[in-house]
Amino acid sequence: MSSMIQAVRMALHVAEERHGVTDIFGEDVGPPLGGAFTATQGLKRAWNSPLDERGIVGTSIGLGLAGCRNVAEIQFCDYAFNTIDLLKLGGMMSWASHGDWNCPITIMTPVGSGIRGSIYHSHSFDATATHIHGWKIAMPSNPKDAYALLLSCIVDPNPCMFLIPKALMRSRAAPGEEIPGIDVDDRGLSKLIDAPLGDRSKWTPQWPDTPDLFIPVGEAATVRKGRDLTVVSYGRTLPLCVKAADSLAAEGIEAEVIDLRWLAPYDWERIKESVKRTGRALFVNEDTEITNFGEHLARRTTEEFFYELLAPPKVLAGAAIPGIGLADNLEMASVPQLPSITQAMRDLAASKP
C-alpha cells in the first residue's frame, strides 16, 4: 500500500523506463533531495534546475518541441502564476500549428492548503489552470489515481498539468485502491523506494514491478452512489465529501459523490446523468469562490437542466481572500472542511422545489 507521493514517484520511474521520458527536472528535483516532497527520489533522469519557474516552463516547452518527452516540476503552484504567458504558449502549440507541432510535456505542481503553508505555499491553481486553454488538467484524490493520472498525462502527445493536493501527499490507498504489483506493506515499500536519511550516495531504490495503468482523458469516477443529491469534487475535498455523505446516510440522506479527476476536459456526461436523476447538485473545491471552476459547472447545470432541478445548484469553495493565514484556525476557516461540507449537503438535500 503506497502513499500518494510514493505513487507519483513510481509513476515517474515507469515513465522514464518504459515511456520515453528524457528529463524530469525542477528546483531540488535531482539528487540528493529528490524534491521538496520526495516525489523524485531515485529517478535516473531527474536533475536540478535554477530557482526560475519561467525558465523551467520555457525549458520544458523547448524540450517538448524538440521531441523530448519531459516532466517539469514547479515546486509550489504559488510560483506558477508568473509563468502564465509561457503556459499559454505551450497550450496553443498544437492548435496554432493545425496539429503539426506536438508538445509532449507534463507540468507537475503541488496545490492547495493543508500543510500550514501560509500565504506563499497554500494557493490553489485549478481555476487558473482551466483558463489556460490547450492543456489537459488532472488532479487525483487517492494514490492509485495519482499513479494512473500521471502516466496518462505523460504519454499524451500534448501539454498536461498534473496538480497534486499537498494535503493528500501522505495519504494511503484505501482498500480496493492499491496499485497492482506492490506485494509489501507500508514499511516494506518504504524500505524499497524511500531514500534513507543522511548519506544517500550509495543508495539505490528497488522498484516494485508495477504495471502501466491509465485513466482515459476526461473520465470521472462515481465513488459513491446516491439518490438525493449529486456532489462533484476533486483533490483534497473529495475524501471529505465521501466522509460527509457516509455520515449523512444515518439521517436518511443518500448523496452521490463524483470524483472529477480531470478538470480539462471534464466528464460532463457523468455529471449530467447524475444530476438529472437526483435533481440537486453541489460543487465542492477549495479554490477561491469568485471565478471558481465550480461556478462554471453550476452555470452549465442551471442552463441545461433548469426545469429538471429540484433546487438551485450550489458551490462550496474557498473564501474570497488574497491568501491563507499561517494560524491553524485561519487556514481551517479559509477552505471547506468536513463540517461545512456536511452542512452544505444537508441543507441542499432539505431544499424544496
N, C-alpha and C positions, 0 to 999 in steps of 0.2 A: 504494500500500500504506500503510495507516494504522496508527498505534498505537492501543491501546485507549482512551486518553484522547481522542485525536482522534475516534475513532468515537463516543464519548459526546457530544462537542461537536457533531458533525454530526447526530446523532440529535436533540439538543435544538433545533438550528436547524430541522430538518424539522418537529419538533413545534410550534414556535411559528409557522412559516409555513403549515403545512397541517393541523394537528390541533387548533387552537383553544387552545393553551396561553396563558394570560393572564399568568402570573407564574412566573419562575424566580428563586429567592431563597435567601439564607443568608448566613453570615458570609464576607465578602470575595468573594462571588459576582459582584457587579457590577463595573463598571469602577472603577479601571484594572487591578486584579489579575486578575479573571476566575477566581477560585477558587484555593485553595492548590495545586491540581494542574492548573490552567489548563483545567478542564472547561467553563467558561462564558465564555471569551473571545469577544468579538464578538457576543454574543447581544443582540437588541433588548430583550427583556423581562426581563433579568437585573438584579436590584437587591440592594443590601446590607442585611442585617438587623442588629440589635444582636447582641452576643455572648450569646445567650439561646436555648438549644436548646428549652426548653419553649415559649418564645414562637414559635419557628419552627414547631414541630409544631402548636401551637394555632392559629396564623395559617393554616397550610395546611388544617387541618380546617375552619376558618371559611370560607375562600375556597371550598373544595370544596362545602360545604353551600349556599353561595350560587350554585353553578353554575359556578364559575371553575376550569377545569382547570389545575392547577398542579404544579410540581416544586419541592420544598423540599430543600435540601441540609443535612445535618448534617456539618460539616467533617471530623470523625473519629467513627467509631462508638463510640469510648470514651466520648463525651459524649452518647450516646443513652440510656444507662441511666437517666438522671434524667428521661426522658420516657415511661417505660413506661406510667404510668396514662393519659396522653393518647393514646398509641398504641393502648391497649386501647379507649378510647372511639371512636377513628376506625375501628377494625376491626369494632366491633359495630353501627355505624350502620345498615347495610342490614338486618342480622339483626333488630335491635331494632325496626325500623320495618316489618317484614314486606315489605321491598323498596321501601318508599315513598320513602326518603331515600337517594340515592346520594351518594357522596363521591369524586369523581374526582381523587384526589391520588396523587402518587408521592413517597416519601421516598427520597432518594439519599444514600448514605453510603459512604465508603471503609472497608474492613475488613482485618483481619489483619496479619501480620508482613511482614518483607521489606525495610523501609526503615530499619532501626535506629531505630525509634521509641520504644523503651524502654517503660516501664510506662504511659505516658499516651497512646501512639499506636500500640499494637500489638495491641489486643484483637480477638477475633472476636465476631461478633454473630449468627451464623447459628442456633445452637441457641436463643438467647434469642428471636430473631425468630419461630421456629416455635412458640414457646409463646404468642404473642400472636395468637389466632385471629381470622379475618376478613381477614387480609392475604394477598395473593399475593406470593411472595418469589422473586426471581430473582437469580442470581449467574453472571456469564459467566466463561469461561476463555480467550476469544480476542476480537479486535476485532470481527469480523463478528457474533458472538453478542451482544456488548455493544451494538452498534447496534440489532440486531433485538429483543433482550430489552427494552431501554429503551423503544423505540417501542411494544412490546406492553404494557408497564406503563402508559405514558402514555395510550393510547387506551382502556384498561379503565375501566369506569364506577365502579369501587370501589377502595379503597386497595391500593397496591402498594409494596413495598420493592425497591429496586434496590441490591444490595450489590456494590461494586466492589473487587476484590482489589488492594490497594495495590502489591503486588509485581509485578503484571502490567500496570500502567498504561502503561508504556513499551514493552511487548511488541508486536511487529509481527505482522501476519497471515501465517500460513503459506500456501504455495501452495494455491489452492483455497478459501481463506477470505477473499479480498478482498471488500470492499464494492463492489457494482456502481456504475458511474458515475464512478469515480476513474481518470482516464487519465493521471496523472502519477506520477513516482517519489516516494520519501520526501522528497527535498529540494524537489521541486516542490510537493508538498502542504503542506509546512511554510511555504513562501513564501506560499501562498494563505490559510491559515487560522490560522497561529501568529502571535500578536502580537509585534512587534519589541521588543527591549529599549529602555529609555529612554522618550522621549516617544511616547505612543500616541494623542494627541489627534486626529490626522488619519488614523489607520489605520482601515481598514475591511476585513473579510475578504472573500475571493472564494470563495464556497461552491461546491464541485462539485455537479453535478446528480445527487445520489444518490436512489434510489427509496425508496418505502415498503417496508419489509422487516419481517416479523413472525415470531415463533416462537409457535405456539399454546401457551396457558397449560397448564402441566403436561407438556410434551413434552420428554423427554430425547433424547440422541443417542448412538448407539453409534459411538464414534470409532475403535475397533479391534476386529476380530473375533478370537475365540479359542475354544479348546475345553476348556482345563484349569481355569480359574477365572474368576470374574466379579469385576471391580474397579469399584466405584461411587465416584465422586468428583465434585468441582466446584471452581471457583475456582482458587486458587493451586496446589493439589496435583494438579489434573487433568493438566497438561502433564508433571509429574514421573511420574505413573502411566504415561503413554504412553511416556516415555523408558525407564522401568523395564521395561515389557512388551516394548519393542523389543529391549532388551539381553538379556532372558531367552530370546528366541527362539533365540539361539545355543546355549542349553542344552537346547533341545527343549521349552521351556515356552511355550505359547501362551495368553496372557491376553486375555480380552475386557474392554475398558475402556468404561464408560458415563459420559458427562458428564451429570450430573443436570439442570443448568441451572435448573430450577425446584425449590425446596425445598417450596413450598406453592402449589398441590397438586403432588405429585410423581408421576413416571411409574412406578407400581408394575407395570403390565403389562409394561413393557420389562424391569425388574429380574426379575420373575417368570419370564419366558420364558428369560432368560439363565441364571439360577441353576438352574432345573430342568434345563437342558441341560448345564451344566458341573459341577454338584454342589458347588461351592465358592464362597464369597462373602467378599470383603474390602471394607470400607467405610473410605474414607480422607478425612480432612479435618483442619484444623489447630485447630479449637476444642478446648477442654479436654475430656479424655476422660470425665469424670464428667458425667452427664446430657447426653451428646453426641447430636446428631441421628443419627449413625451407629448409636448404641445402639438407637434406635427401629427403624431398618431391620434391624439384626441380630436384634432380638427378633421382629419380624414374620416375617423369613425363617425363624427357628427354629420358630415356631409353625405356619407354613403348610406348610413343606417338610421337617419333621423327619425323616421316613422316606426322603426322597429325597436328603438331603445326604450327601456323601462325607466331610465334615469339618465341625467346628463353625464357624459364621461368625465372622469376626474384625473387630475395629475397630482401626484405627491412627489416632490422633488426637494432639492436643497434650497436653503434660504437665499434670497437675492442680496448677497453681501459680497464685498470685494475679496474676502479671503476667509480662512478658518482659523480661529484662535488656538493658541497652544493649550490653554487650560482644558481639562477634560470636559467640564460642563459646557464650555463654549463649542467644542467640537461636536459633542453629542447633540447640542441644540441646533447645529448648523445643517445637519443632513438627516434624512429619515432613519429612524431607529425602530426596533421591534414594537414598542408601544404605539408609536404614531402610525405605523403601517397597519397594525391590528385594528386600531380605531377607525382608520380610513376605510378599511374593508367592511367593518361592522356597520358604519354609517351608510356606505353605499348599498349594502345588502338590504338595509332597512328602508331605503328611499322608495317612495311610491311614484307611479306614473302621474 
